[in-house]
Amino acid sequence: MRIVADENIPYLEALLHHYPVDLLRVDGRRLSADQVVNADAILCRSVTQVTADLLEGSAVKYVGSATIGVDHIDTAYLREKKIGFTNAPGCNANAVAQYVLSAILHAKAIGRLRREPLTAGIVGYGNVGKRVAQYLSAIGIHCLVNDPPEHERSPIANHVSFNELLAQSDIVTLHVPLTKVEDSPYPTYHMINNDTLESIKPDAVLINTARGAVIDNQALCDVLKRNDRLYTAIDVWESEPAPMKELVSRVDLATPHIAGYSLDGKYAGTLQVVNGLIKQFGLSEKDTPNVALPPIMVDKVVLHPELGLFDALGALAKNVYDINIDSGFLKHAIEYSNISERFDQWRKNYRLRREFGALAVEAPEFGDVYSKLGFNVV
């Protein structure tokens, strides 16, 4: 069996070594029809557009995307051609929720979000949105939700209209797929635009880990020229891998589409698409290899009993994931002409990043909160 796979999908060799496969690693952003014409399966990420242009005339019978989103996949074409498909919903929910929490803790550390109690507006209530709500509720932040399609399927507590959410929230965090008018009665393309930006509190926190075009990047840049009180943490950009340089320079945290890039999440995504491939081709299921993820530098922290919750969380989060490192990289990269190359290289060679569960915490206070956030409380 010939498998063409993105070079940045980890642990494939370990998970497939039981099976007689010919694995070809490729640059996913530049994957071509010539490379897949004789392939039985493609394993990709969100940088690869899987459409008829790529697949027509090929031998491909299965596509696996180690991502939660599917806007880069022509799923209608796959159904028409009876090509099997698996993605990885929820694989990076913990990582993205921990990124969101890290951004909020950074905002508080620099003197923002001083009012109490805080309200967060979560736009999009899939696996990631639910996990974000779980985390923020655990630390005492009241959560509002806007997700009309999900609310129609099953009523959501604290569901409000999009405009209400923007007006009432101190924190607005985006977790929606990218859809346009022709795709959905609830399009998300440029849902944050000149008009809706006027509805957001001027000193709010705005976080985007969804898709770049969910925010009109030029509109946000224009607002930030007038309002330096709006705190922004942006991980996804229009025109990736070449984000608008002026916008990168103006936002508080600017990261290169890595919010979900924990090793734990990547491994979970790889495992899901490999399991889909095994099912698609009727391969005999083998015992999953024991893949040991590398430990973090500091694997245990003892917290002082008098340390406040947010100060303690800030310290704990940095021991596992320091969001400022990623932001510092992108803000520095815009000084160079080859920002696209640097953007992709940072993602390809991304540093070790584990999730909160890799850190053991001895905490006389707030132990139940740390447990709800995924820390290993001992």
VOBA-1610 file (N, C-alpha, C; in pm, whole numbers, padded with zeros to 5 digits, always signed):
BEGIN
Met+00085-00119+00000Met+00000+00000+00000Met+00088+00124+00000Arg+00059+00218-00089Arg+00137+00340-00099Arg+00062+00454-00029Ile+00127+00516+00068Ile+00068+00626+00144Ile+00153+00751+00125Val+00089+00858+00084Val+00155+00989+00076Val+00112+01070+00197Ala+00209+01116+00276Ala+00175+01182+00403Ala+00254+01310+00422Asp+00188+01407+00481Asp+00253+01533+00516Asp+00373+01504+00607Glu+00485+01570+00579Glu+00607+01546+00656Glu+00595+01590+00802Asn+00494+01669+00834Asn+00479+01719+00970Asn+00378+01642+01054Ile+00326+01532+01003Ile+00240+01446+01085Ile+00330+01351+01163Pro+00332+01361+01296Pro+00429+01282+01373Pro+00383+01139+01400Tyr+00478+01055+01430Tyr+00457+00920+01482Tyr+00394+00824+01381Leu+00388+00858+01253Leu+00330+00767+01154Leu+00414+00640+01141Glu+00544+00656+01137Glu+00630+00538+01122Glu+00608+00440+01237Ala+00596+00493+01358Ala+00576+00407+01475Ala+00442+00336+01469Leu+00337+00408+01426Leu+00203+00350+01426Leu+00179+00256+01307Leu+00258+00270+01201Leu+00235+00190+01081Leu+00340+00081+01061His+00434+00068+01152His+00545-00023+01124His+00503-00170+01120His+00384-00202+01175His+00332-00340+01168His+00286-00376+01026Tyr+00259-00277+00942Tyr+00187-00300+00817Tyr+00280-00284+00697Pro+00251-00358+00588Pro+00333-00349+00466Pro+00297-00225+00385Val+00349-00111+00424Val+00316+00014+00356Val+00442+00080+00302Asp+00423+00152+00194Asp+00529+00235+00136Asp+00490+00379+00169Leu+00562+00440+00264Leu+00525+00573+00315Leu+00614+00679+00252Leu+00552+00770+00178Leu+00624+00881+00116Leu+00589+01010+00190Arg+00689+01075+00247Arg+00669+01201+00318Arg+00685+01317+00220Val+00596+01417+00229Val+00598+01530+00134Val+00572+01661+00207Asp+00602+01771+00138Asp+00566+01905+00185Asp+00417+01923+00158Gly+00336+01923+00263Gly+00191+01927+00247Gly+00140+02050+00177Arg+00205+02164+00194Arg+00158+02287+00130Arg+00179+02281-00021Arg+00274+02198-00066Arg+00307+02192-00209Arg+00271+02057-00272Leu+00186+01981-00206Leu+00147+01850-00258Leu+00081+01864-00394Ser+00124+01781-00490Ser+00075+01793-00628Ser+00005+01664-00672Ala-00072+01676-00779Ala-00142+01561-00835Ala-00044+01453-00880Asp+00071+01493-00929Asp+00172+01395-00973Asp+00219+01308-00858Gln+00224+01365-00738Gln+00274+01290-00623Gln+00173+01187-00571Val+00044+01209-00599Val-00058+01120-00544Val-00121+01028-00647Val-00080+01039-00774Val-00150+00967-00880Val-00150+00816-00856Asn-00044+00762-00797Asn-00037+00618-00772Asn-00055+00582-00624Ala-00100+00678-00545Ala-00115+00654-00402Ala-00248+00588-00371Asp-00249+00503-00270Asp-00374+00446-00220Asp-00439+00535-00115Ala-00356+00614-00044Ala-00408+00698+00064Ala-00325+00824+00077Ile-00392+00930+00122Ile-00327+01057+00153Ile-00355+01089+00299Leu-00249+01124+00373Leu-00263+01172+00510Leu-00213+01316+00512Cys-00301+01409+00547Cys-00268+01550+00529Cys-00301+01632+00654Arg-00271+01763+00644Arg-00310+01861+00746Arg-00386+01973+00677Ser-00412+02081+00749Ser-00496+02187+00695Ser-00429+02269+00585Val-00296+02255+00567Val-00227+02332+00463Val-00248+02273+00324Thr-00305+02154+00314Thr-00325+02087+00185Thr-00471+02099+00141Gln-00492+02152+00022Gln-00626+02160-00036Gln-00654+02030-00110Val-00743+01949-00055Val-00775+01819-00115Val-00903+01836-00197Thr-00886+01850-00327Thr-00997+01878-00419Thr-00985+01787-00540Ala-01079+01805-00633Ala-01075+01728-00757Ala-00945+01752-00833Asp-00892+01874-00827Asp-00767+01905-00897Asp-00653+01817-00849Leu-00654+01783-00722Leu-00548+01699-00667Leu-00574+01551-00694Leu-00701+01509-00686Leu-00732+01366-00683Leu-00778+01306-00815Glu-00829+01387-00908Glu-00887+01332-01030Glu-00784+01248-01106Gly-00824+01123-01137Gly-00736+01033-01210Gly-00639+00956-01124Ser-00643+00978-00993Ser-00551+00909-00903Ser-00612+00777-00856Ala-00530+00699-00785Ala-00576+00571-00728Ala-00621+00586-00583Val-00629+00707-00534Val-00656+00731-00391Val-00793+00678-00351Lys-00796+00598-00245Lys-00921+00543-00192Lys-00949+00593-00050Tyr-00853+00668+00008Tyr-00872+00714+00145Tyr-00794+00844+00167Val-00860+00939+00235Val-00795+01063+00277Val-00813+01076+00428Gly-00705+01097+00497Gly-00710+01122+00641Gly-00649+01257+00670Ser-00723+01343+00740Ser-00671+01474+00776Ser-00654+01481+00928Ala-00531+01497+00972Ala-00502+01498+01116Ala-00532+01635+01176Thr-00652+01684+01147Thr-00696+01816+01191Thr-00843+01807+01232Ile-00888+01909+01307Ile-01030+01910+01343Ile-01116+01968+01232Gly-01064+02067+01158Gly-01142+02133+01054Gly-01141+02057+00923Val-01240+02087+00837Val-01248+02019+00707Val-01266+02118+00592Asp-01245+02248+00618Asp-01267+02346+00511Asp-01163+02334+00398His-01055+02258+00420His-00955+02235+00315His-00984+02108+00236Ile-01094+02040+00268Ile-01130+01914+00204Ile-01260+01929+00125Asp-01260+01886+00001Asp-01384+01883-00077Asp-01456+01752-00043Thr-01530+01756+00066Thr-01593+01633+00115Thr-01701+01583+00019Ala-01766+01673-00054Ala-01867+01631-00151Ala-01802+01549-00262Tyr-01686+01592-00307Tyr-01614+01516-00410Tyr-01574+01378-00357Leu-01526+01373-00233Leu-01488+01243-00176Leu-01607+01148-00170Arg-01722+01201-00130Arg-01843+01116-00126Arg-01881+01068-00265Glu-01876+01159-00363Glu-01912+01124-00501Glu-01823+01013-00554Lys-01695+01019-00522Lys-01598+00921-00573Lys-01582+00801-00480Lys-01662+00799-00372Lys-01656+00690-00274Lys-01514+00673-00216Ile-01452+00786-00188Ile-01320+00787-00124Ile-01343+00802+00026Gly-01288+00710+00104Gly-01303+00716+00248Gly-01237+00840+00307Phe-01292+00888+00417Phe-01237+01010+00478Phe-01248+01002+00630Thr-01142+01044+00695Thr-01140+01059+00840Thr-01068+01188+00875Asn-01124+01264+00968Asn-01047+01374+01026Asn-01031+01345+01175Ala-00990+01444+01252Ala-00955+01417+01392Ala-01023+01516+01486Pro-01156+01516+01490Pro-01225+01611+01578Pro-01187+01591+01723Gly-01157+01701+01789Gly-01125+01696+01931Gly-00982+01664+01964Cys-00899+01630+01864Cys-00763+01586+01895Cys-00681+01695+01963Asn-00705+01820+01927Asn-00626+01928+01985Asn-00708+02019+02077Ala-00822+01969+02124Ala-00910+02052+02208Ala-00838+02099+02334Asn-00764+02009+02399Asn-00691+02050+02519Asn-00587+02155+02487Ala-00511+02134+02379Ala-00404+02227+02345Ala-00459+02366+02315Val-00567+02375+02238Val-00623+02505+02204Val-00681+02573+02328Ala-00752+02496+02410Ala-00808+02554+02533Ala-00696+02605+02624Gln-00584+02533+02628Gln-00472+02578+02710Gln-00405+02700+02651Tyr-00403+02711+02519Tyr-00355+02834+02453Tyr-00444+02952+02492Val-00575+02932+02483Val-00670+03039+02519Val-00649+03082+02664Leu-00637+02985+02753Leu-00615+03017+02894Leu-00482+03091+02912Ser-00379+03049+02841Ser-00249+03116+02851Ser-00258+03261+02804Ala-00334+03286+02698Ala-00352+03423+02650Ala-00425+03509+02754Ile-00527+03452+02816Ile-00601+03525+02920Ile-00512+03554+03040Leu-00432+03456+03080Leu-00340+03477+03192Leu-00236+03582+03159His-00192+03586+03033His-00097+03690+02990His-00164+03827+02998Ala-00288+03836+02954Ala-00359+03964+02960Ala-00371+04013+03104Lys-00406+03923+03195Lys-00416+03961+03335Lys-00280+04000+03393Ala-00175+03931+03352Ala-00041+03959+03405Ala+00007+04098+03367Ile-00040+04152+03255Ile+00003+04286+03214Ile-00100+04392+03253Gly-00191+04354+03342Gly-00282+04452+03399Gly-00416+04467+03329Arg-00451+04374+03242Arg-00581+04380+03176Arg-00680+04290+03249Leu-00806+04299+03210Leu-00911+04214+03268Leu-00919+04228+03421Arg-00921+04350+03468Arg-00922+04373+03612Arg-01059+04361+03674Arg-01163+04378+03593Arg-01298+04377+03652Arg-01337+04237+03698Glu-01423+04231+03794Glu-01475+04104+03846Glu-01626+04117+03863Pro-01704+04015+03833Pro-01661+03889+03768Pro-01643+03909+03619Leu-01571+03818+03557Leu-01546+03825+03413Leu-01647+03738+03338Thr-01679+03783+03216Thr-01766+03705+03127Thr-01691+03677+02997Ala-01693+03551+02956Ala-01630+03511+02830Ala-01737+03471+02730Gly-01723+03516+02607Gly-01812+03475+02499Gly-01741+03376+02409Ile-01797+03255+02401Ile-01736+03148+02322Ile-01817+03132+02194Val-01755+03164+02081Val-01822+03157+01951Val-01781+03026+01884Gly-01875+02933+01877Gly-01846+02798+01828Gly-01836+02703+01945Tyr-01926+02602+01946Tyr-01935+02515+02063Tyr-01919+02370+02023Gly-01813+02344+01946Gly-01776+02205+01916Gly-01684+02152+02025Asn-01600+02057+01989Asn-01510+01998+02088Asn-01422+02102+02156Val-01367+02194+02077Val-01277+02294+02134Val-01355+02395+02218Gly-01466+02446+02164Gly-01545+02543+02239Gly-01593+02489+02372Lys-01634+02363+02373Lys-01678+02301+02498Lys-01562+02292+02598Arg-01444+02256+02549Arg-01329+02244+02639Arg-01290+02381+02694Val-01295+02484+02610Val-01266+02620+02658Val-01366+02659+02767Ala-01493+02630+02745Ala-01595+02661+02846Ala-01566+02588+02976Gln-01524+02463+02967Gln-01491+02384+03085Gln-01377+02449+03163Tyr-01273+02490+03093Tyr-01157+02551+03158Tyr-01192+02684+03222Leu-01261+02769+03147Leu-01289+02903+03197Leu-01389+02899+03312Ser-01486+02810+03304Ser-01580+02794+03415Ser-01508+02747+03541Ala-01407+02663+03524Ala-01332+02610+03639Ala-01261+02720+03716Ile-01223+02828+03648Ile-01152+02937+03717Ile-01245+03055+03747Gly-01376+03030+03738Gly-01473+03129+03782Gly-01515+03232+03681Ile-01487+03208+03554Ile-01530+03300+03448Ile-01665+03253+03393His-01763+03342+03393His-01896+03310+03341His-01889+03301+03188Cys-01950+03199+03131Cys-01940+03175+02987Cys-02074+03192+02917Leu-02074+03272+02810Leu-02184+03280+02715Leu-02141+03207+02588Val-02239+03156+02514Val-02209+03076+02395Val-02293+03125+02278Asn-02231+03126+02160Asn-02307+03146+02036Asn-02266+03041+01935Asp-02361+02955+01899Asp-02341+02853+01796Asp-02478+02811+01747Pro-02541+02889+01656Pro-02678+02861+01614Pro-02701+02720+01560Pro-02613+02666+01472Pro-02640+02529+01424Pro-02640+02426+01536Glu-02545+02436+01627Glu-02538+02341+01739Glu-02657+02360+01833His-02697+02484+01854His-02810+02515+01943His-02940+02460+01885Glu-02952+02460+01752Glu-03071+02404+01688Glu-03076+02253+01703Arg-02957+02189+01701Arg-02953+02044+01717Arg-02981+02003+01862Ser-02925+02077+01954Ser-02942+02046+02096Ser-02924+02174+02176Pro-03028+02221+02244Pro-03020+02350+02314Pro-02899+02361+02406Ile-02833+02476+02401Ile-02712+02503+02478Ile-02745+02601+02590Ala-02704+02569+02710Ala-02722+02662+02821Ala-02641+02789+02795Asn-02697+02903+02835Asn-02631+03033+02819Asn-02606+03071+02674His-02689+03017+02582His-02676+03055+02442His-02741+03191+02419Val-02669+03279+02352Val-02720+03414+02322Val-02691+03445+02176Ser-02750+03551+02127Ser-02722+03592+01990Ser-02577+03641+01980Phe-02525+03643+01858Phe-02388+03686+01836Phe-02367+03829+01884Asn-02462+03919+01854Asn-02447+04059+01894Asn-02453+04073+02046Glu-02540+03995+02112Glu-02546+03999+02258Glu-02414+03953+02317Leu-02360+03847+02262Leu-02234+03793+02313Leu-02123+03898+02303Leu-02113+03963+02189Leu-02008+04063+02171Leu-02024+04178+02270Ala-02146+04221+02293Ala-02171+04336+02378Ala-02147+04305+02526Gln-02169+04180+02567Gln-02165+04146+02710Gln-02032+04086+02755Ser-01947+04048+02662Ser-01829+03968+02698Ser-01705+04053+02721Asp-01630+04018+02825Asp-01499+04076+02848Asp-01392+04003+02766Ile-01422+03880+02734Ile-01333+03795+02652Ile-01417+03737+02539Val-01372+03750+02416Val-01439+03689+02301Val-01338+03593+02237Thr-01372+03465+02231Thr-01280+03366+02176Thr-01351+03285+02068Leu-01287+03270+01953Leu-01350+03218+01832Leu-01307+03074+01805His-01406+02986+01784His-01379+02843+01763His-01475+02784+01659Val-01491+02855+01548Val-01585+02814+01444Val-01511+02765+01320Pro-01575+02680+01239Pro-01519+02648+01107Pro-01536+02768+01015Leu-01461+02771+00907Leu-01474+02879+00810Leu-01580+02841+00707Thr-01689+02917+00704Thr-01796+02893+00606Thr-01835+03024+00541Lys-01886+03015+00419Lys-01931+03134+00347Lys-02081+03124+00323Val-02139+03230+00267Val-02283+03238+00247Val-02335+03121+00166Glu-02256+03080+00066Glu-02302+02971-00020Glu-02291+02835+00050Asp-02221+02829+00164Asp-02201+02702+00234Asp-02296+02681+00350Ser-02343+02790+00411Ser-02412+02777+00538Ser-02506+02894+00560Pro-02620+02869+00628Pro-02706+02982+00666Pro-02644+03068+00776Tyr-02535+03018+00834Tyr-02464+03094+00938Tyr-02318+03109+00898Pro-02290+03190+00795Pro-02153+03202+00748Pro-02062+03266+00854Thr-01938+03219+00858Thr-01842+03272+00955Thr-01734+03356+00889Tyr-01728+03358+00757Tyr-01629+03440+00688Tyr-01647+03587+00725His-01542+03647+00779His-01542+03788+00821His-01657+03819+00918Met-01690+03724+01006Met-01794+03751+01105Met-01747+03860+01203Ile-01617+03872+01221Ile-01561+03986+01293Ile-01514+04085+01188Asn-01588+04196+01176Asn-01564+04293+01070Asn-01579+04435+01127Asn-01581+04533+01041Asn-01592+04671+01088Asn-01712+04692+01178Asp-01826+04636+01139Asp-01949+04655+01217Asp-01944+04581+01350Thr-01908+04453+01346Thr-01911+04375+01470Thr-01800+04416+01566Leu-01689+04466+01515Leu-01585+04516+01604Leu-01633+04633+01688Glu-01728+04709+01634Glu-01783+04821+01710Glu-01867+04773+01827Ser-01914+04647+01822Ser-01998+04593+01930Ser-01916+04536+02045Ile-01788+04510+02021Ile-01703+04453+02125Ile-01662+04561+02224Lys-01659+04527+02352Lys-01614+04623+02453Lys-01475+04676+02415Pro-01452+04806+02428Pro-01323+04862+02382Pro-01202+04810+02457Asp-01221+04757+02580Asp-01109+04704+02657Asp-01118+04552+02673Ala-01188+04488+02580Ala-01206+04342+02587Ala-01081+04269+02540Val-01085+04138+02552Val-00982+04048+02498Val-01044+03972+02382Leu-00980+03974+02265Leu-01027+03904+02146Leu-00923+03800+02108Ile-00966+03673+02099Ile-00875+03563+02070Ile-00928+03487+01948Asn-00842+03462+01850Asn-00882+03382+01734Asn-00788+03265+01715Thr-00841+03144+01736Thr-00767+03021+01708Thr-00843+02936+01608Ala-00939+02996+01536Ala-01026+02921+01444Ala-00964+02918+01304Arg-01002+03011+01220Arg-00945+03028+01088Arg-00921+03177+01065Gly-00817+03209+00988Gly-00778+03348+00973Gly-00888+03438+00921Ala-00963+03390+00821Ala-01064+03474+00756Ala-01192+03487+00836Val-01201+03427+00953Val-01315+03453+01042Val-01311+03600+01086Ile-01191+03657+01091Ile-01174+03800+01119Ile-01130+03869+00991Asp-01193+03981+00959Asp-01145+04068+00853Asp-01017+04133+00906Asn-00903+04084+00860Asn-00775+04128+00916Asn-00750+04276+00897Gln-00789+04332+00783Gln-00770+04475+00761Gln-00857+04556+00856Ala-00980+04512+00876Ala-01069+04582+00968Ala-01013+04582+01110Leu-00962+04466+01154Leu-00904+04459+01289Leu-00782+04550+01299Cys-00699+04552+01197Cys-00581+04638+01198Cys-00622+04785+01210Asp-00725+04822+01138Asp-00773+04961+01142Asp-00824+04997+01282Val-00895+04904+01345Val-00946+04930+01481Val-00831+04945+01579Leu-00730+04860+01566Leu-00617+04865+01660Leu-00535+04993+01645Lys-00543+05056+01528Lys-00477+05186+01511Lys-00544+05292+01600Arg-00677+05276+01618Arg-00753+05374+01695Arg-00768+05337+01842Asn-00761+05207+01872Asn-00793+05160+02007Asn-00686+05063+02055Asp-00595+05113+02138Asp-00491+05024+02190Asp-00533+04957+02319Arg-00660+04974+02358Arg-00710+04906+02479Arg-00764+04767+02447Leu-00799+04741+02320Leu-00847+04609+02280Leu-00728+04514+02278Tyr-00732+04414+02367Tyr-00624+04315+02374Tyr-00654+04204+02274Thr-00555+04169+02191Thr-00578+04070+02086Thr-00472+03962+02089Ala-00516+03838+02081Ala-00428+03722+02068Ala-00472+03648+01943Ile-00390+03652+01839Ile-00428+03599+01707Ile-00331+03489+01667Asp-00385+03371+01640Asp-00303+03257+01600Asp-00320+03222+01453Val-00429+03265+01391Val-00458+03229+01252Val-00482+03356+01172Trp-00441+03356+01045Trp-00431+03478+00967Trp-00484+03458+00826Glu-00542+03563+00773Glu-00570+03562+00629Glu-00435+03562+00556Ser-00432+03501+00442Ser-00314+03492+00354Ser-00197+03419+00418Glu-00226+03323+00510Glu-00116+03239+00559Glu-00048+03169+00440Pro+00083+03153+00446Pro+00175+03178+00558Pro+00238+03316+00558Ala+00172+03413+00496Ala+00224+03549+00492Ala+00124+03644+00557Pro+00117+03647+00689Pro+00019+03734+00756Pro+00050+03881+00732Met-00054+03963+00747Met-00039+04107+00732Met+00061+04159+00837Lys+00171+04213+00792Lys+00278+04251+00884Lys+00233+04358+00982Glu+00157+04454+00936Glu+00113+04560+01027Glu+00024+04505+01137Leu-00063+04411+01102Leu-00150+04353+01204Leu-00068+04273+01305Val+00030+04195+01257Val+00116+04121+01348Val+00183+04215+01448Ser+00227+04329+01401Ser+00297+04423+01488Ser+00204+04487+01590Arg+00074+04496+01560Arg-00019+04568+01646Arg-00088+04479+01750Val-00104+04349+01723Val-00173+04265+01819Val-00081+04238+01939Asp-00141+04200+02051Asp-00062+04175+02172Asp+00014+04043+02164Leu-00055+03939+02120Leu+00009+03809+02100Leu-00016+03766+01956Ala+00091+03735+01885Ala+00081+03692+01745Ala+00155+03560+01730Thr+00084+03454+01696Thr+00148+03323+01685Thr+00118+03260+01549Pro+00205+03171+01501Pro+00197+03120+01363Pro+00115+02992+01348His-00014+02999+01382His-00108+02887+01364His-00058+02762+01437Ile-00032+02780+01566Ile+00021+02669+01646Ile-00061+02645+01773Ala-00178+02705+01785Ala-00254+02693+01910Ala-00279+02547+01948Gly-00301+02463+01850Gly-00328+02321+01878Gly-00207+02231+01866Tyr-00087+02288+01864Tyr+00033+02212+01831Tyr+00101+02145+01950Ser+00027+02090+02042Ser+00091+02009+02146Ser+00126+01872+02088Leu+00230+01810+02142Leu+00264+01675+02100Leu+00151+01577+02131Asp+00086+01600+02247Asp-00025+01513+02288Asp-00136+01519+02183Gly-00171+01641+02138Gly-00277+01657+02039Gly-00238+01604+01903Lys-00112+01626+01864Lys-00066+01574+01735Lys-00071+01421+01732Tyr-00027+01361+01841Tyr-00030+01215+01849Tyr-00174+01163+01840Ala-00265+01229+01911Ala-00406+01188+01907Ala-00462+01200+01766Gly-00427+01307+01695Gly-00474+01323+01558Gly-00419+01218+01464Thr-00289+01190+01478Thr-00228+01085+01396Thr-00295+00950+01420Leu-00319+00920+01546Leu-00381+00792+01582Leu-00520+00779+01519Gln-00598+00889+01519Gln-00732+00884+01463Gln-00731+00857+01313Val-00641+00922+01238Val-00640+00900+01093Val-00582+00763+01059Val-00488+00714+01139Val-00434+00579+01116Val-00542+00475+01142Asn-00618+00492+01248Asn-00728+00398+01275Asn-00831+00400+01162Gly-00856+00519+01105Gly-00946+00529+00990Gly-00892+00456+00869Leu-00761+00465+00847Leu-00698+00396+00735Leu-00707+00245+00753Ile-00681+00197+00874Ile-00689+00053+00902Ile-00829+00000+00874Lys-00930+00076+00915Lys-01069+00036+00891Lys-01103+00041+00742Gln-01058+00147+00674Gln-01090+00164+00532Gln-01040+00048+00448Phe-00919+00001+00476Phe-00859-00103+00393Phe-00871-00243+00453Gly-00948-00255+00562Gly-00972-00385+00621Gly-00847-00452+00672Leu-00752-00373+00721Leu-00629-00430+00775Leu-00656-00492+00911Ser-00579-00593+00944Ser-00596-00654+01076Ser-00544-00558+01181Glu-00623-00536+01285Glu-00583-00441+01388Glu-00472-00500+01474Lys-00369-00422+01494Lys-00256-00462+01577Lys-00263-00386+01710Asp-00187-00432+01806Asp-00177-00356+01929Asp-00109-00223+01900Thr-00168-00115+01953Thr-00109+00017+01932Thr+00028+00023+02000Pro+00133+00063+01928Pro+00265+00073+01990Pro+00263+00170+02107Asn+00347+00145+02204Asn+00358+00233+02319Asn+00452+00348+02283Val+00393+00460+02240Val+00472+00577+02201Val+00487+00668+02323Ala+00608+00680+02372Ala+00634+00762+02490Ala+00663+00906+02447Leu+00580+00999+02491Leu+00604+01140+02460Leu+00712+01194+02553Pro+00797+01282+02504Pro+00908+01332+02586Pro+00858+01414+02704Pro+00929+01408+02815Pro+00888+01485+02933Pro+00922+01633+02917Ile+00865+01716+03003Ile+00899+01858+03004Ile+01017+01881+03097Met+01077+02000+03088Met+01198+02031+03165Met+01172+02020+03315Val+01062+02082+03361Val+01024+02074+03502Val+00898+01990+03509Asp+00905+01875+03574Asp+00790+01785+03571Asp+00708+01787+03700Lys+00753+01866+03800Lys+00674+01877+03923Lys+00693+02016+03984Val+00582+02074+04032Val+00585+02205+04096Val+00510+02195+04229Val+00568+02255+04332Val+00502+02264+04462Val+00460+02409+04482Leu+00330+02433+04496Leu+00278+02569+04505Leu+00270+02616+04650His+00306+02741+04671His+00295+02801+04804His+00147+02818+04838Pro+00105+02783+04960Pro-00038+02787+04992Pro-00101+02926+04988Glu-00018+03032+04998Glu-00074+03167+04997Glu-00080+03228+04857Leu-00034+03155+04758Leu-00034+03208+04621Leu-00176+03210+04566Gly-00218+03323+04510Gly-00351+03335+04453Gly-00368+03249+04329Leu-00494+03222+04294Leu-00522+03130+04183Leu-00460+03177+04052Phe-00483+03302+04013Phe-00436+03346+03882Phe-00284+03358+03877Asp-00221+03400+03988Asp-00075+03403+03991Asp-00019+03262+03979Ala-00080+03169+04052Ala-00034+03030+04047Ala-00053+02972+03908Leu-00167+02997+03849Leu-00193+02944+03714Leu-00095+03000+03612Gly-00065+03129+03625Gly+00031+03189+03533Gly+00165+03120+03540Ala+00209+03090+03663Ala+00337+03022+03680Ala+00332+02879+03627Leu+00222+02808+03656Leu+00209+02670+03611Leu+00206+02663+03458Ala+00126+02750+03396Ala+00113+02748+03250Ala+00248+02770+03183Lys+00328+02863+03236Lys+00458+02891+03175Lys+00553+02772+03186Asn+00538+02693+03292Asn+00622+02574+03306Asn+00595+02473+03196Val+00472+02474+03144Val+00435+02379+03039Val+00442+02446+02901Tyr+00383+02565+02889Tyr+00377+02632+02760Tyr+00384+02783+02780Asp+00493+02844+02734Asp+00509+02989+02741Asp+00469+03049+02607Ile+00351+03108+02603Ile+00295+03161+02479Ile+00379+03276+02423Asn+00454+03344+02510Asn+00535+03457+02465Asn+00647+03415+02370Ile+00694+03291+02382Ile+00800+03244+02292Ile+00750+03241+02149Asp+00630+03185+02128Asp+00574+03178+01993Asp+00542+03316+01939Ser+00490+03403+02025Ser+00458+03539+01981Ser+00585+03615+01947Gly+00688+03598+02028Gly+00814+03666+02000Gly+00873+03625+01866Phe+00858+03497+01832Phe+00909+03450+01703Phe+00840+03525+01588Leu+00706+03528+01587Leu+00636+03586+01472Leu+00656+03737+01465Lys+00657+03803+01578Lys+00679+03947+01576Lys+00820+03980+01524His+00915+03894+01552His+01050+03913+01498His+01055+03879+01349Ala+00979+03777+01308Ala+00985+03728+01170Ala+00935+03831+01069Ile+00846+03921+01111Ile+00792+04018+01014Ile+00897+04119+00969Glu+01012+04121+01036Glu+01119+04212+00995Glu+01191+04161+00869Tyr+01161+04039+00829Tyr+01233+03978+00718Tyr+01142+03962+00596Ser+01203+03959+00479Ser+01126+03947+00356Ser+01070+03807+00336Asn+01135+03707+00396Asn+01092+03568+00375Asn+01002+03520+00489Ile+00906+03603+00528Ile+00820+03567+00642Ile+00743+03437+00616Ser+00702+03413+00491Ser+00629+03289+00460Ser+00713+03167+00491Glu+00838+03171+00450Glu+00929+03058+00476Glu+00950+03041+00625Arg+00970+03151+00697Arg+00993+03143+00841Arg+00869+03091+00913Phe+00750+03137+00870Phe+00623+03093+00928Phe+00611+02941+00918Asp+00635+02887+00799Asp+00623+02742+00778Asp+00734+02665+00848Gln+00855+02719+00850Gln+00965+02650+00916Gln+00943+02639+01066Trp+00886+02745+01126Trp+00858+02740+01270Trp+00757+02630+01301Arg+00656+02617+01214Arg+00556+02512+01234Arg+00616+02374+01209Lys+00699+02362+01106Lys+00759+02234+01072Lys+00852+02186+01183Asn+00931+02278+01237Asn+01031+02243+01339Asn+00987+02293+01476Tyr+00859+02283+01501Tyr+00803+02340+01624Tyr+00865+02276+01748Arg+00885+02359+01848Arg+00950+02317+01972Arg+00866+02217+02050Leu+00929+02151+02144Leu+00860+02058+02232Leu+00750+02131+02309Arg+00630+02082+02298Arg+00520+02140+02375Arg+00427+02028+02419Arg+00419+02010+02548Arg+00327+01913+02604Arg+00204+01985+02658Glu+00107+01907+02706Glu-00013+01964+02766Glu-00001+01965+02918Phe-00097+02028+02985Phe-00088+02048+03130Phe-00071+01917+03206Gly-00123+01808+03152Gly-00114+01680+03220Gly+00028+01629+03239Ala+00124+01688+03166Ala+00265+01647+03180Ala+00328+01704+03307Leu+00258+01797+03373Leu+00313+01862+03492Leu+00243+01814+03618Ala+00321+01762+03712Ala+00266+01724+03843Ala+00264+01846+03932Val+00153+01865+04002Val+00135+01983+04087Val+00097+01940+04227Glu+00175+01986+04324Glu+00140+01966+04464Glu+00082+02098+04514Ala-00048+02098+04541Ala-00117+02223+04568Ala-00210+02210+04688Pro-00178+02277+04799Pro-00268+02272+04914Pro-00397+02349+04891Glu-00394+02445+04799Glu-00512+02524+04765Glu-00546+02504+04617Phe-00675+02507+04585Phe-00724+02505+04447Phe-00690+02376+04372Gly-00663+02268+04444Gly-00629+02143+04377Gly-00737+02094+04283Asp-00864+02115+04320Asp-00973+02069+04233Asp-00977+02150+04104Val-00942+02278+04114Val-00938+02362+03993Val-00828+02314+03900Tyr-00708+02291+03954Tyr-00598+02245+03871Tyr-00630+02111+03804Ser-00700+02025+03875Ser-00740+01896+03817Ser-00833+01916+03699Lys-00929+02008+03713Lys-01023+02035+03603Lys-00952+02092+03481Leu-00838+02157+03503Leu-00762+02213+03391Leu-00666+02110+03331Gly-00660+01991+03388Gly-00580+01885+03329Gly-00446+01862+03394Phe-00407+01944+03492Phe-00281+01921+03561Phe-00288+01791+03640Asn-00172+01730+03659Asn-00161+01607+03735Asn-00140+01644+03882Val-00249+01658+03956Val-00241+01700+04096Val-00203+01580+04183Val-00097+01598+04262Val-00047+01488+04344Val-00056+01524+04492
//
